[in-house]
Amino acid sequence: MKLSNRLNAINALITQPYDVIWDCCCDHGLLGMAILKREIAKKVVFVDIVPELMSELNVTLTRFAGPQSSSDWQVMCKDVGGITLEKNAKQLVIIAGVGGELLLKLMQQIIANHTQQELAQISFIICPVHHTYSLREGLNELDLGLISEQIIVENKRFYEALHLSFESTTKITPTGNTMWDMSNKHHRSYLNKLLLHYTRMAHQSPQRFEKVINDYKQLLSIE
């Protein structure tokens, strides 16, 4: 069960025990199974909206980790935005592998469905596929704070992994100021790719994307 660079990086961010870890949009459940093997959570919940995937995963997990009745894992076939977090439990919600717009919508739904008291014990690890600038703006509006952030390189593609909570007072910036190392060629390549993308978008809507481009250009001064 070999994890990709992206899933390995997410797994490495989990450094403390939890009562419940939610592996959302879990696909084939590889990350959740790696977490289950570490025994760092009392319970791992696998969530995805695709029935066929969840049925296959249920069979795999029964073979891999024993029957679901043992209560250390659970498979849910449902919309991630509709999950109900357990009460009085320290929990981590992981959402990865989906676009930034959808990811923000799911986060907004989860947060809207729970009280501030319930959310106080929750942290999030997210790793969107794209649209990170607008996602970060939206997360900041939700009053989430940054625990850590990093750039992940996998098969010539770039991902941003963010660890968040309501307890953190560190602001989430649209461009992710703390994750960049301009001496790293991969980071420079990622920034160039973002600038090219938003420059193309600016041809269609200059006013909308001028600020985005300027914000990313400011990163060039980071040593």
Secondary structure, DSSP 8 states (H G I E B T S, - for coil): ----HHHHHHHHT--S-EEEEEEET-TT-HHHHHHHHHT-EEEEEEEES-HHHHHHHHHHHHHHH--GGGSSEEEEES-GGG----TT--EEEEEESS-HHHHHHHHHHHHHTS-HHHHTTEEEEEE-SS-HHHHHHHHHHTT-EEEEEEEEEETTEEEEEEEEESS------SS-GGG--TTSHHHHHHHHHHHHHHHHHHHH-HHHHHHHHHHHHHGGG--
